[in-house]
Amino acid sequence: MPQARKDDAEAKAPVMLDLLSRELNRLAEWVMVVLLAALTLLAGAQIAGRFLFAYSIFWSDELARFLLVWSAFLGMSVGVRRGAHPAVDSLVRALPPGAARVAFGAALACSLLFFLVMVGYGTLLVQRTWLQRSPSLGLRMGLPYLAVPVAGLLMSLHTTAVVVRGEATRTSTRGLDG
């Protein structure tokens, strides 16, 4: 491959990774909207059924729990993309710029390691629970647990996009989308 094409491909890689991160984040946000809307409607129907009709939807609590689990884990990945998670950054702010970049890079590396552990152990959890069925809905129990490796994968992607772009110091205060 000629040097110019190689340089062009290397320049496009961070842009493509950031684009993938941004688009998957947008998808996660929309999925969260749908899940939370379904959760709200389900809870409303359950409350109305209990108090107005003296009838309880027997599977609603289980489904609401599964929807909440998925919403929470997708929300974590959206928070990573936006840089919205709380952080104790007083040490990083007190350091000179070069040392602050190193400290923030170490924090990103630890985060990335944790997210990859989520993917690995979450995948094992899904495999081990796949044959089990939920009591009310009869769904495979691996489905709600699938939220763990999916969120870990998304958070790994978002964190890798920060590292590849080389904008770790900017994202520490404004997030990826800031």
C-alpha positions as CSV (number, residue, x, y, z in Angstrom):
1,M,0.0,0.0,0.0
2,P,1.4,3.4,-0.9
3,Q,2.4,5.7,2.0
4,A,-0.2,8.3,1.2
5,R,-3.1,5.7,1.3
6,K,-1.7,4.3,4.6
7,D,-1.5,7.8,6.1
8,D,-5.1,8.6,4.9
9,A,-6.4,5.3,6.4
10,E,-4.6,6.0,9.7
11,A,-6.2,9.5,9.8
12,K,-9.7,8.2,9.1
13,A,-9.5,5.4,11.8
14,P,-10.1,7.8,14.8
15,V,-12.9,9.5,12.9
16,M,-14.6,6.2,12.0
17,L,-14.3,4.9,15.6
18,D,-15.8,8.2,17.0
19,L,-18.6,8.0,14.4
20,L,-19.3,4.4,15.4
21,S,-19.3,5.4,19.1
22,R,-21.6,8.3,18.4
23,E,-24.1,6.3,16.4
24,L,-24.2,3.4,18.8
25,N,-24.8,5.9,21.6
26,R,-27.6,7.5,19.7
27,L,-29.2,4.0,19.2
28,A,-28.7,3.3,22.9
29,E,-30.5,6.5,23.8
30,W,-33.5,5.6,21.6
31,V,-33.7,2.1,23.0
32,M,-33.7,3.6,26.5
33,V,-36.6,5.9,25.4
34,V,-38.6,2.9,24.3
35,L,-37.7,0.8,27.4
36,L,-38.6,3.6,29.8
37,A,-41.8,4.4,28.0
38,A,-42.8,0.8,28.1
39,L,-41.8,0.7,31.8
40,T,-44.0,3.7,32.5
41,L,-47.0,2.3,30.7
42,L,-46.6,-1.0,32.3
43,A,-46.4,0.5,35.8
44,G,-49.4,2.7,35.1
45,A,-51.4,-0.3,33.9
46,Q,-50.4,-2.3,36.9
47,I,-51.4,0.5,39.3
48,A,-54.7,1.1,37.5
49,G,-55.4,-2.6,37.4
50,R,-54.9,-3.0,41.1
51,F,-56.8,0.0,42.4
52,L,-59.5,0.4,39.8
53,F,-60.3,-3.2,38.7
54,A,-58.9,-5.2,41.6
55,Y,-56.8,-7.2,39.1
56,S,-53.1,-7.6,39.0
57,I,-51.0,-8.3,35.9
58,F,-49.0,-11.2,37.3
59,W,-46.0,-10.8,35.0
60,S,-45.7,-7.0,35.1
61,D,-43.3,-6.9,38.0
62,E,-40.9,-9.2,36.3
63,L,-41.0,-7.4,33.0
64,A,-40.6,-4.0,34.7
65,R,-37.5,-5.4,36.5
66,F,-36.0,-6.6,33.2
67,L,-36.8,-3.2,31.5
68,L,-35.2,-1.3,34.4
69,V,-32.0,-3.5,34.3
70,W,-31.6,-2.9,30.5
71,S,-32.3,0.9,30.9
72,A,-29.8,1.2,33.8
73,F,-27.0,-0.5,31.9
74,L,-27.6,1.3,28.7
75,G,-27.8,4.5,30.7
76,M,-24.3,3.8,32.1
77,S,-22.9,3.6,28.6
78,V,-24.6,6.8,27.6
79,G,-23.1,8.4,30.7
80,V,-19.6,7.2,29.7
81,R,-20.1,8.7,26.2
82,R,-21.2,12.0,27.6
83,G,-18.6,12.1,30.4
84,A,-21.5,12.5,32.8
85,H,-20.4,10.1,35.6
86,P,-19.2,11.8,38.7
87,A,-15.5,11.8,39.3
88,V,-13.1,12.9,42.0
89,D,-10.8,14.9,39.8
90,S,-9.3,17.3,42.4
91,L,-5.9,15.4,42.1
92,V,-5.9,15.6,38.3
93,R,-6.7,19.4,38.4
94,A,-4.0,20.0,41.0
95,L,-1.3,18.4,38.8
96,P,0.7,20.1,36.1
97,P,-0.7,19.5,32.6
98,G,1.7,16.7,31.7
99,A,1.1,14.8,34.9
100,A,-2.6,15.4,34.7
101,R,-2.7,13.8,31.2
102,V,-0.8,10.8,32.6
103,A,-3.2,10.5,35.6
104,F,-6.2,10.8,33.4
105,G,-4.8,8.3,31.0
106,A,-4.3,5.8,33.9
107,A,-7.9,6.4,35.0
108,L,-9.1,5.7,31.4
109,A,-7.0,2.5,31.3
110,C,-8.5,1.3,34.6
111,S,-12.0,2.1,33.3
112,L,-11.3,0.3,30.1
113,L,-10.0,-2.7,32.0
114,F,-13.2,-2.8,34.2
115,F,-15.4,-2.5,31.1
116,L,-13.6,-5.4,29.5
117,V,-14.0,-7.5,32.7
118,M,-17.8,-6.7,32.5
119,V,-17.8,-8.0,28.9
120,G,-15.9,-11.2,29.9
121,Y,-17.8,-12.1,33.1
122,G,-21.1,-10.8,31.7
123,T,-20.7,-13.2,28.8
124,L,-20.0,-16.1,31.2
125,L,-23.1,-15.1,33.2
126,V,-25.3,-15.1,30.1
127,Q,-23.9,-18.5,29.0
128,R,-24.5,-20.0,32.4
129,T,-28.1,-18.7,32.8
130,W,-29.2,-19.1,29.2
131,L,-31.1,-22.3,29.8
132,Q,-32.9,-21.0,32.9
133,R,-36.4,-19.5,32.5
134,S,-37.9,-16.6,34.3
135,P,-40.9,-17.7,36.5
136,S,-43.6,-15.4,35.2
137,L,-42.7,-14.7,31.6
138,G,-40.8,-17.8,30.8
139,L,-38.0,-15.8,29.1
140,R,-34.5,-17.1,29.1
141,M,-32.7,-15.6,32.0
142,G,-29.7,-14.9,29.8
143,L,-31.7,-12.1,28.2
144,P,-31.8,-9.7,31.1
145,Y,-28.2,-10.6,32.0
146,L,-27.1,-9.8,28.4
147,A,-27.3,-6.1,29.4
148,V,-24.0,-6.5,31.3
149,P,-21.7,-7.5,28.4
150,V,-23.6,-5.2,26.0
151,A,-23.1,-2.2,28.2
152,G,-19.5,-3.2,28.9
153,L,-18.8,-3.4,25.1
154,L,-20.4,0.0,24.5
155,M,-18.5,1.6,27.4
156,S,-15.2,0.0,26.1
157,L,-15.9,1.4,22.6
158,H,-16.7,4.9,24.0
159,T,-13.5,4.9,26.1
160,T,-11.4,3.6,23.3
161,A,-12.7,6.4,21.1
162,V,-11.4,8.9,23.6
163,V,-8.0,7.3,23.8
164,V,-7.6,7.0,20.0
165,R,-8.7,10.5,19.4
166,G,-6.1,11.6,21.9
167,E,-8.4,14.1,23.5
168,A,-8.4,12.7,27.0
169,T,-7.9,16.0,28.7
170,R,-10.8,17.7,26.9
171,T,-13.2,14.9,27.7
172,S,-12.4,14.9,31.4
173,T,-14.4,18.1,31.7
174,R,-16.8,18.1,28.8
175,G,-17.5,14.5,27.8
176,L,-17.1,13.0,24.3
177,D,-20.0,15.0,22.9
178,G,-19.0,18.3,24.5
